[in-house]
Amino acid sequence: MVEEVNHLLSHSVSEYIKEKNLKVLGDPLPNQDKARNIDWDTQKEFEFEFQIGLVEDFKVDISSGVKVKSYEIEVDNKVMDETLEDIKRRFGNITYPETSGESDNLFGEVTNPAGEQKSSYIQISKLSKGEQKKFIGLKKDDVVSFDVQKLSKDFAVVGQAINLTEEEAKTATGTYSIKVTNISHVEPAEINAELFDKVFGKDAVKTEEEFMNKIRETISENYQRESNHLLEHEIQHHLNDHTKVNMPDQFLKTWLKSTGDGTITDEVIEKEFNEYRNGLKWDLIKTRIAEDHQIKVDGTEVRNRAKELIAQQFGGPAIAEQLGDKFDSIADNYLSGQDGKGENFMRLYNQIRQEKIMKVVKENITIQSKKVTLDEFKELAAAHQH
């Protein structure tokens, strides 16, 4: 009987919320004290009490009065020079000298202060000038120690040397050592038709001027993606900070603890609740924008996006023609996911929905564009991480 009553209650509460078009967070929580006092053997009438995470109606301002900054990265001479140098090295001729020189690369095993070993790659020319000399003149099996904080001001270079991410490399300290297993030297490729074809494909560019313009265009496209990514984070922060939503904080804390199987303690909630709350608030804001502007995503859009992704993985649009009708079933299998629960469908659905919401926001607010150098952009992006 108890199971039947619980099922009936769950259905009734859900129907009530749906009927009244209430915005709620989490699941309704029954009043356990009252439930414990019920005499299931003798009572003929029952009264149940539920607590819900009700969210009051609110508005989102995405008018022209909302001003958000967008940072456009300039492709300056420094970036062009570094990119061209990288291309010439990537497509250059590789040799393996016995002794390392200032323009060579070292491969080996690096040992951290705790004695742990990892593979290592060091491009000697990118190290700090004062550190380069200790890596010149080395041979296979030589071992050299170094202070990781003096190695380079570029943490991407440090990360490669000690096999950590760029972020992890920023906090690395102490003395490391590397045992050399191999030395390579790259003779940079010449700027000619052979290099043009290797980089951009047969006859895509034919002159050095076209080659340099194509490089600049490619860099700009890559930077535009980075710039747009930061802009969308700026928009999210602005709308989260300036949209008043009365969130049911106490209910959410109670609900999280009740559904956490004992793993969500008061300490965990105190540490992580604000981030969790902001995520829920952003979801509510997106839903409100989607409702106000009739933003919808249908199954055909999701399937077409899946086909685009699959085609990219297998060499382009030509794969669709080769597979014919089988392409649809491949896309359906992909959307179903490994467990058949449709996680890829939901991932692409949410991706398309987010794109549509952001498109509407950008079309309505005022975006103030500012040109910055790559280094300035990196500083802005680092300060904006969350």
C-alpha positions, -999 to +999 in steps of 0.1 A: +000+000+000+028+024+009+044+020-025+011+026-042+005+058-022+040+070-029+035+064-067+002+083-065+017+112-046+046+116-070+022+116-100-002+141-083+025+165-073+041+164-107+007+170-124+000+199-100+034+216-109+027+210-146-009+223-144+001+255-126+031+260-148+054+264-118+091+268-122+108+245-097+143+233-090+151+198-078+124+173-068+096+179-042+107+168-007+081+152+016+078+163+052+093+132+068+081+140+103+045+141+093+049+110+072+063+091+101+032+099+122+008+083+098-009+051+111-013+031+079-034+004+096-062+026+110-062+059+092-087+063+063-077+098+053-041+110+048-025+144+046+009+149+030+031+179+029+058+187+004+085+213+001+093+225-034+121+247-048+098+274-063+114+300-085+094+332-089+088+347-124+116+370-136+127+389-166+160+389-186+172+422-201+189+416-234+182+451-249+207+474-265+212+490-231+232+459-221+269+465-230+294+437-232+330+439-244+344+417-272+381+414-276+394+411-312+429+397-314+452+415-338+474+394-360+506+414-356+541+409-370+552+390-339+525+364-343+531+361-380+568+356-375+563+330-348+537+311-369+559+311-400+589+299-379+567+271-365+555+261-400+591+260-414+602+238-385+571+215-387+578+208-424+615+209-422+641+182-426+649+163-394+684+149-385+697+133-354+731+148-342+752+131-316+757+163-296+730+189-289+732+225-302+713+257-294+687+250-321+682+213-313+655+194-294+660+170-265+639+139-258+643+121-225+630+111-191+625+138-166+626+131-129+607+155-105+618+163-069+596+134-056+616+109-078+587+103-103+597+099-139+579+110-171+588+115-207+602+149-216+606+172-247+628+203-245+632+228-274+665+244-264+660+277-283+628+284-263+645+282-229+657+313-210+690+325-223+708+318-190+695+282-189+702+272-225+740+266-220+735+237-196+715+219-223+740+225-251+767+199-257+747+170-243+748+134-257+725+104-254+723+091-217+737+124-203+718+137-172+714+174-164+696+190-134+677+223-136+656+246-114+622+245-130+613+281-121+643+294-140+638+272-171+615+296-191+590+323-187+567+305-211+548+279-191+539+260-222+576+253-227+580+244-190+550+221-192+565+202-222+598+198-203+583+183-172+553+167-188+526+188-170+498+210-183+506+247-187+484+255-157+502+228-136+536+241-147+529+275-132+530+261-097+559+237-102+589+242-080+622+225-071+651+208-090+643+184-118+667+163-139+665+149-174+682+119-189+687+124-226+674+095-248+675+113-282+685+145-299+669+159-330+677+189-353+652+204-377+665+223-407+637+248-414+619+243-447+624+269-475+595+291-485+587+277-519+559+259-539+567+226-521+560+242-487+528+259-500+514+225-511+524+207-479+507+233-457+475+242-477+472+215-503+481+212-540+480+246-558+459+262-531+484+291-531+510+298-557+530+328-545+547+339-513+522+368-509+493+344-512+509+321-487+514+348-461+478+361-466+465+325-462+485+321-430+471+354-417+435+344-426+439+310-409+453+326-377+424+352-378+398+324-380+414+306-350+415+337-330+379+345-339+369+312-322+389+321-291+374+356-291+339+344-295+344+319-267+355+346-243+326+369-254+300+342-246+316+338-211+314+376-207+277+375-217+270+346-192+287+365-164+269+398-172+234+381-173+241+361-142+252+392-123+225+415-135+194+393-136+175+391-104+163+356-097+150+346-062+167+313-059+154+288-032+188+284-016+178+267+016+156+242-003+184+234-027+209+228+001+184+204+018+176+187-015+213+182-023+220+166+011+189+144+008+199+130-026+236+127-020+235+093-002+256+108+026+284+121+003+272+157+003+281+172+037+277+207+050+314+213+043+309+202+006+279+225+003+297+254+018+326+250-006+307+242-038+272+257-035+278+291-051+292+275-082+263+250-083+238+278-077+252+300-105+250+271-129+213+266-121+207+303-124+223+304-158+201+274-169+170+293-158+181+325-177+187+305-209+153+289-206+136+323-201+154+337-232+144+306-252+107+310-241+106+347-247+120+343-283+104+310-292+137+292-296+133+255-304+155+227-316+140+198-335+153+163-341+163+170-377+187+197-367+203+174-342+206+146-367+221+170-393+247+182-368+256+146-360+261+139-397+284+169-400+305+157-372+307+122-386+316+135-420+344+156-406+359+126-388+359+105-420+373+130-444+345+154-455+311+155-472+321+129-498+316+101-472+279+108-471+276+100-508+297+069-505+276+055-476+242+065-490+213+052-469+237+037-444+247+072-433+214+077-416+217+045-395+253+055-385+241+089-374+212+072-354+237+049-337+259+078-328+230+098-313+219+068-292+253+066-275+271+036-261+244+028-235+215+036-258+202+064-236+208+091-261+236+111-244+250+122-277+216+134-288+212+155-257+248+169-259+242+181-295+207+193-287+220+214-259+249+226-281+225+238-308+201+253-283+230+273-267+241+285-301+206+298-309+202+315-275+236+332-279+228+343-314+196+360-302+215+377-273+243+390-295+217+404-320+200+424-293+226+436-269+254+462-276+288+445-282+317+469-278+347+456-298+382+463-287+414+452-304+441+436-283+474+418-288+476+380-283+494+384-250+468+409-238+441+384-248+458+356-229+458+377-197+421+386-201+412+349-207+433+338-177+416+363-155+382+352-167+386+315-161+360+299-138 
